[in-house]
Each structure stands twice: as structure tokens, then as C-alpha cells.
């Protein structure tokens, strides 16, 4: 039994390290497609229904979040932050109205952007549609699910009209 456990830990470690990627950054790459949802089994970012309403999810159906401490095209999520908020590593999308692209994380890896916001998943979301990270205040800002238009989704389904700002808090929150 220990051999299987060690093999599983080794496999997860290899996948985690490979997700760290290169250090070059790129800007948003294009305008997203039209429509409000994606067929089941979508391989990239798409829109799905959650208790918050329709939000962007990754290819596995896990809710995608943005951090208010980030700025347009710039991730402020450090290596410690990325342990709890893994970056979304694919900018392939369907049904998202906002511009989708890629940018670098502080640790040199890549993360997708939606409407300029770097986006992440949350390790405590256990199944597709979970939104346990919604409204969490940590790592210098507040975490929100993101809508297809690139706006943060607030509890109750409303969005803020604000785009990513050009300034960022340098002080990280209480961590996880």
C-alpha cells in the first residue's frame, strides 16, 4: 500500500512542478467567443451555473477566481499563495465575452487572464460548481468568482463594474 501512496505523491509532485512553466509573459491574445454556456466536457475555460449564478470555470468545471490585489495582466499571487490558489494554465475558452489571454505569476509560471484579471482555482473547491473561495480575504485582497464579461461576481450574483486597477496592495493578507 505504501508503494501506491509514494507513487501517487511522486506523480502529483511532477505535475505540480511542471505547472510552474516558463517566466516569459504575454498579453491578452484575443476576444472570446459568444454565447452563455459551453457544452459539457469542454476542455478549456467556459461558463457554468453555480450557486452564484453563471461564472467562468476551468476545463474540469472548477470555479475560476480573480484576486482584487492583482492588476491588469499582472499576478500578485506569490508561491505561497499559489499553493492554495493554483493558476489556470490554459487560455483556451468557449462562451466567454471578455478578452482571454495569459500572463506570468510572481513565481515565473503562467496563468490565464479573463478581462485582464489573472485567474486561479481554489484547492478547497472539491467538485465542479463549488464556490468556497468566494469573498475570502487573503493575500492582500478579496477573491471573487469571475463572470463571462470579466467582472468579479459578488455574493448574490451582482458584479462590480470596475476593471483591474493599475495599483496593487503590496502587503499580503493573512495567508490562507
C-alpha positions in Angstrom: 0.0 0.0 0.0 2.9 2.4 0.8 4.3 1.9 -2.7 1.0 3.1 -4.3 1.0 6.1 -1.9 4.5 7.0 -2.8 3.8 6.7 -6.5 0.8 8.9 -6.1 2.8 11.6 -4.2 5.5 11.4 -6.8 3.0 11.8 -9.7 1.4 14.8 -8.1 4.8 16.4 -7.4 5.9 16.0 -11.0 2.6 17.5 -12.2 2.9 20.4 -9.8 6.5 21.2 -10.8 5.6 21.0 -14.5 2.8 23.6 -14.0 5.4 26.2 -12.9 6.4 26.7 -16.5 8.4 29.5 -18.1 8.9 33.0 -17.0 8.1 35.0 -20.1 4.8 36.9 -20.2 2.4 37.6 -22.8 -0.6 39.9 -23.2 -4.2 39.1 -23.8 -4.4 37.2 -27.0 -7.9 37.7 -28.4 -11.6 38.3 -28.0 -13.6 35.5 -26.6 -16.5 33.8 -28.4 -20.1 34.5 -28.0 -22.8 32.6 -26.1 -23.5 32.0 -22.4 -22.6 28.4 -21.8 -20.4 25.6 -23.1 -21.3 22.0 -23.9 -20.4 19.6 -21.1 -16.9 18.1 -21.4 -15.4 21.4 -22.5 -11.6 21.4 -22.4 -10.9 25.0 -21.6 -12.4 28.0 -19.8 -16.2 28.1 -20.2 -19.3 29.3 -18.3 -21.3 27.1 -15.9 -24.0 27.6 -13.4 -23.2 27.7 -9.7 -24.9 29.0 -6.6 -23.5 32.4 -7.5 -25.1 32.3 -11.0 -23.2 31.8 -14.2 -19.4 32.0 -13.7 -16.2 31.1 -15.5 -14.9 27.6 -14.8 -11.9 25.6 -16.0 -11.9 22.6 -18.2 -12.8 20.4 -15.2 -15.7 22.6 -14.2 -13.9 24.1 -11.2 -14.8 27.7 -10.4 -12.3 30.3 -11.6 -11.5 33.2 -9.2 -9.8 36.6 -9.5 -7.9 38.4 -6.7 -8.6 42.2 -6.2 -4.9 42.7 -5.3 -3.9 41.8 -8.9 -3.7 44.4 -11.6 -4.5 44.2 -15.3 -2.3 41.4 -16.7 -0.2 41.2 -13.5 -0.5 38.5 -10.9 0.5 39.4 -7.3 0.0 35.8 -6.1 3.3 34.6 -4.6 4.4 30.9 -4.4 2.7 30.6 -1.0 -0.5 32.0 -2.5 -0.3 29.6 -5.5 -0.3 26.6 -3.1 -3.9 27.4 -2.2 -5.0 29.2 -5.4 -3.4 27.3 -8.4 -3.1 29.3 -11.6 -5.4 28.4 -14.5 -2.8 27.3 -17.1 -5.0 27.2 -20.3 -6.4 30.2 -22.1 -8.5 28.0 -24.4 -12.1 29.2 -24.0 -15.6 29.0 -25.1 -18.6 31.3 -24.4 -16.6 34.0 -22.6 -17.3 37.6 -23.7 -14.2 39.1 -22.1 -10.7 39.1 -23.6 -8.8 35.9 -22.6 -5.0 35.7 -22.5 -2.0 34.7 -20.5 0.3 36.4 -18.0 3.1 35.3 -15.7 2.8 34.7 -11.9 5.3 36.0 -9.4 6.9 32.6 -9.3 7.5 32.6 -13.1 4.7 30.3 -14.1 1.8 31.1 -16.3 -1.8 31.9 -15.6 -4.7 32.7 -17.8 -6.4 36.1 -17.7 -10.1 36.9 -18.2 -10.9 40.6 -18.9 -7.4 41.4 -17.7 -7.7 39.6 -14.4 -5.2 36.8 -13.7 -7.4 33.7 -12.7 -7.0 30.8 -10.3 -8.9 27.9 -8.9 -9.2 27.1 -5.2 -7.9 23.9 -3.6 -10.9 23.7 -1.2 -13.4 23.5 -4.0 -14.0 19.8 -4.1 -16.3 19.4 -7.1 -17.4 21.3 -10.1 -19.7 24.2 -9.1 -18.2 24.7 -5.6 -17.6 28.3 -4.7 -15.9 28.0 -1.3 -13.3 30.7 -2.2 -15.9 33.4 -2.9 -15.4 36.5 -0.8 -12.3 35.2 1.0 -10.0 37.9 2.1 -6.4 36.8 1.9 -3.1 37.6 0.1 -3.8 41.3 0.0 -7.2 41.3 -1.5 -10.6 39.6 -1.9 -11.2 36.5 -4.1 -14.3 36.5 -6.4 -15.6 34.2 -9.0 -15.4 35.9 -12.4 -18.2 36.3 -14.9 -18.1 35.7 -18.7 -17.8 39.5 -19.1 -14.6 39.6 -16.9 -16.2 41.2 -13.9 -16.0 39.9 -10.3 -19.1 38.1 -9.2 -20.3 39.2 -5.7 -22.4 37.0 -3.4 -26.0 37.3 -4.7 -25.0 37.4 -8.3 -24.1 41.1 -8.8 -20.9 42.2 -10.4 -18.8 45.2 -9.9 -18.3 47.5 -13.0 -14.7 48.0 -12.1 -11.8 46.7 -14.3 -8.5 45.6 -12.8 -6.8 48.7 -11.4 -3.2 49.8 -12.1 -2.2 49.9 -8.5 -1.9 46.9 -6.1 -1.5 46.4 -2.4 2.0 45.1 -1.7 1.0 43.7 1.7 -0.3 40.2 1.6 -3.2 39.2 3.7 -3.2 36.7 6.5 -2.4 33.9 4.1 -4.7 31.0 3.7 
